[in-house]
């Protein structure tokens, strides 16, 4: 995986203020996979603690997310985000709220899920402690980012259904959210989401995938770090 270096951190990044969120299309994971993920979660949480309580849960969350995201990369039954018109609309919506409800640090729109790294405006975050305890995918209504997720999902669901000439649920009501504690973790997360198209065999270089902040930044100034400039 391509690594970012300390010099690529923007000067305006504030440790502890950002979240890594992944949300997916409805029905992208079969029931058997969802049940397997639940079983993995139970096993991880019941395992003997070898670290403090919160660290144990954060470790379980990361392990579970890695398995979850690999399943999404391999799933191909529902790929509505592969449609350029849909992907473009979702990208525009991400930037529409940038600077008002949150600062958008990085993003990647995959065929069946979306990764975003954002720092919420104070009035759009309800409880900054919830993600420290959460493990696995959780309903948006219980998230500290619930108002932001509603903004990201409701409008785009309606517009995407119009573009695709379909009806019914578009997004899964659950999302993964992960509180980013420090600069080192932020670097790893941005590197991860920019490398996701490569891991899924969609591109040979991060900047080649058109629906990613790495592509946007490369087009702007040739930088391949994946960070978006300050809004």
C-alpha positions as CSV (number, residue, x, y, z in Angstrom):
1,X,0.0,0.0,0.0
2,X,1.3,3.5,-0.9
3,X,2.4,5.3,2.3
4,X,2.0,8.9,3.1
5,X,4.8,10.8,4.9
6,X,4.5,13.3,7.7
7,X,5.2,16.2,5.3
8,X,1.9,15.5,3.5
9,X,-0.2,16.4,6.5
10,X,-2.1,19.7,6.0
11,X,-1.2,22.4,8.5
12,X,-4.9,22.8,9.2
13,X,-5.5,19.2,10.4
14,X,-6.5,19.1,14.0
15,X,-5.9,15.8,15.8
16,X,-9.0,14.3,17.4
17,X,-11.4,16.3,15.3
18,X,-11.9,14.0,12.3
19,X,-13.8,10.9,11.5
20,X,-13.4,8.1,8.9
21,X,-16.8,7.0,7.7
22,X,-17.8,4.2,5.3
23,X,-21.3,3.8,4.0
24,X,-22.6,1.3,1.5
25,X,-25.4,0.6,-0.9
26,X,-28.4,-1.3,0.3
27,X,-28.2,-5.1,-0.1
28,X,-24.5,-5.1,-1.0
29,X,-23.7,-7.8,1.5
30,X,-25.6,-11.1,1.6
31,X,-27.2,-12.3,4.9
32,X,-24.5,-15.0,5.2
33,X,-21.7,-12.4,5.1
34,X,-23.5,-10.2,7.6
35,X,-24.0,-13.1,9.9
36,X,-20.3,-14.0,9.6
37,X,-19.3,-10.5,10.4
38,X,-21.5,-10.6,13.5
39,X,-19.9,-13.9,14.6
40,X,-16.5,-12.3,14.1
41,X,-17.5,-9.3,16.2
42,X,-18.7,-11.6,19.0
43,X,-15.5,-13.6,18.9
44,X,-13.3,-10.5,19.0
45,X,-15.2,-8.9,21.9
46,X,-15.2,-12.1,23.9
47,X,-11.5,-12.7,23.4
48,X,-9.2,-12.3,26.4
49,X,-8.2,-8.7,26.8
50,X,-4.5,-8.0,26.1
51,X,-4.9,-4.3,26.2
52,X,-7.0,-1.6,28.0
53,X,-10.8,-1.8,27.4
54,X,-11.0,1.0,24.8
55,X,-7.9,-0.2,23.0
56,X,-9.4,-3.7,22.9
57,X,-12.6,-2.4,21.3
58,X,-10.8,-0.1,18.9
59,X,-8.6,-3.1,17.8
60,X,-11.7,-5.2,17.3
61,X,-13.3,-2.4,15.3
62,X,-10.3,-2.2,13.0
63,X,-10.1,-6.0,12.4
64,X,-13.8,-6.2,11.7
65,X,-13.7,-3.2,9.3
66,X,-10.8,-4.8,7.3
67,X,-12.9,-7.9,6.8
68,X,-16.0,-5.9,6.0
69,X,-14.3,-3.7,3.4
70,X,-12.7,-6.7,1.6
71,X,-16.2,-8.2,1.3
72,X,-17.4,-5.0,-0.3
73,X,-14.5,-4.9,-2.7
74,X,-15.3,-8.4,-3.8
75,X,-19.1,-7.9,-4.1
76,X,-20.4,-7.1,-7.5
77,X,-24.1,-7.8,-7.5
78,X,-25.1,-4.2,-6.8
79,X,-22.8,-1.5,-8.2
80,X,-25.0,1.6,-8.7
81,X,-22.1,3.9,-7.9
82,X,-20.2,2.7,-11.0
83,X,-22.6,4.8,-13.1
84,X,-20.6,8.1,-13.8
85,X,-23.7,10.2,-13.4
86,X,-24.5,8.8,-10.0
87,X,-20.8,9.0,-8.8
88,X,-20.6,12.6,-10.0
89,X,-23.7,13.6,-8.2
90,X,-22.5,12.0,-5.0
91,X,-19.2,13.8,-5.3
92,X,-20.9,17.1,-5.8
93,X,-23.0,16.5,-2.7
94,X,-19.9,15.8,-0.6
95,X,-18.4,19.1,-1.7
96,X,-21.8,20.9,-1.3
97,X,-21.6,20.5,2.5
98,X,-17.8,21.1,2.8
99,X,-17.1,24.2,4.8
100,X,-20.6,24.3,6.4
101,X,-21.4,21.0,8.1
102,X,-17.9,19.6,8.0
103,X,-14.4,20.0,6.4
104,X,-13.8,17.3,3.8
105,X,-10.3,15.9,4.2
106,X,-10.5,13.0,1.7
107,X,-13.0,10.7,0.0
108,X,-13.3,7.8,-2.4
109,X,-16.4,6.6,-4.2
110,X,-16.2,2.9,-4.9
111,X,-18.8,1.0,-7.0
112,X,-20.8,-0.1,-4.0
113,X,-19.6,2.0,-1.1
114,X,-18.2,5.4,-0.1
115,X,-15.2,6.3,2.1
116,X,-15.0,9.8,3.6
117,X,-12.7,11.5,6.1
118,X,-14.3,14.6,7.5
119,X,-14.1,16.9,10.5
120,X,-17.6,18.0,11.6
121,X,-18.5,21.5,12.5
122,X,-19.2,21.7,16.2
123,X,-23.0,22.1,15.8
124,X,-23.2,18.9,13.7
125,X,-21.7,16.5,16.1
126,X,-23.8,15.2,19.0
127,X,-21.5,13.0,21.0
128,X,-17.8,12.8,20.4
129,X,-17.4,9.8,22.7
130,X,-19.7,7.3,21.0
131,X,-17.2,6.1,18.4
132,X,-14.6,5.3,21.0
133,X,-16.8,2.5,22.2
134,X,-18.5,1.4,18.9
135,X,-17.5,-1.9,17.2
136,X,-18.6,-2.7,13.7
137,X,-21.3,-1.3,11.5
138,X,-23.9,0.7,13.4
139,X,-27.2,2.4,12.6
140,X,-26.7,6.1,11.7
141,X,-29.3,7.2,14.2
142,X,-27.0,6.2,17.0
143,X,-23.9,7.9,15.6
144,X,-22.4,11.2,16.7
145,X,-22.5,12.0,12.9
146,X,-26.2,11.2,12.5
147,X,-27.2,14.6,11.2
148,X,-24.3,14.6,8.7
149,X,-25.1,11.1,7.5
150,X,-28.7,12.0,7.0
151,X,-27.6,14.9,4.8
152,X,-25.2,12.7,2.8
153,X,-27.7,9.9,2.3
154,X,-31.2,11.3,1.9
155,X,-30.6,13.7,-1.0
156,X,-28.3,11.4,-2.9
157,X,-30.7,8.4,-2.5
158,X,-33.5,10.4,-4.1
159,X,-31.3,11.8,-6.9
160,X,-29.6,8.4,-7.7
161,X,-33.0,6.6,-7.9
162,X,-34.1,9.2,-10.5
163,X,-30.9,8.8,-12.5
164,X,-31.2,5.0,-12.4
165,X,-34.9,5.0,-13.0
166,X,-35.5,2.8,-9.9
167,X,-37.3,3.1,-6.6
168,X,-36.7,1.7,-3.1
169,X,-34.0,1.9,-0.6
170,X,-30.6,3.1,-2.0
171,X,-28.3,3.3,1.0
172,X,-27.9,0.8,3.8
173,X,-29.1,2.5,7.1
174,X,-25.9,1.5,8.9
175,X,-22.4,3.0,8.5
176,X,-19.0,2.5,9.9
177,X,-17.6,5.5,11.7
178,X,-14.2,5.6,13.3
179,X,-12.8,8.5,15.3
180,X,-9.3,9.5,14.2
181,X,-7.2,10.2,17.2
182,X,-3.9,11.6,15.9
183,X,-1.8,12.5,12.9
184,X,-0.3,9.1,12.4
185,X,-3.7,7.4,12.2
186,X,-5.0,10.1,9.9
187,X,-2.1,9.4,7.5
188,X,-2.9,5.7,7.5
189,X,-6.6,6.3,6.9
190,X,-6.1,8.6,3.9
191,X,-3.5,6.3,2.4
192,X,-5.9,3.4,2.9
193,X,-8.9,5.0,1.1
194,X,-6.8,6.3,-1.7
195,X,-5.4,2.8,-2.3
196,X,-8.8,1.1,-2.2
197,X,-9.3,1.3,-6.0
198,X,-6.0,-0.4,-6.4
199,X,-6.9,-3.2,-3.9
200,X,-10.2,-3.7,-5.8
201,X,-8.4,-3.9,-9.1
202,X,-10.1,-0.7,-10.4
203,X,-7.0,1.3,-11.0
204,X,-3.2,0.9,-11.2
205,X,-2.5,4.2,-9.3
206,X,-4.6,6.1,-6.7
207,X,-4.7,9.2,-8.9
208,X,-6.1,7.2,-11.8
209,X,-9.5,6.6,-10.1
210,X,-11.7,9.6,-11.0
211,X,-14.0,9.4,-8.0
212,X,-11.3,10.0,-5.3
213,X,-9.7,12.9,-3.6
214,X,-6.3,11.7,-4.7
215,X,-7.4,12.2,-8.3
216,X,-8.7,15.7,-7.5
217,X,-5.6,16.7,-5.8
218,X,-3.3,15.4,-8.5
219,X,-5.3,17.3,-11.1
220,X,-5.0,20.4,-9.0
221,X,-1.3,20.5,-8.3
222,X,0.3,17.2,-9.0
223,X,0.3,16.1,-5.4
224,X,-0.6,12.4,-4.8
225,X,-1.1,12.6,-1.0
226,X,-4.9,12.4,-1.3
227,X,-5.5,15.4,0.9
228,X,-7.9,18.0,-0.3
229,X,-6.8,21.6,0.1
230,X,-8.4,23.7,2.8
231,X,-11.8,25.1,1.9
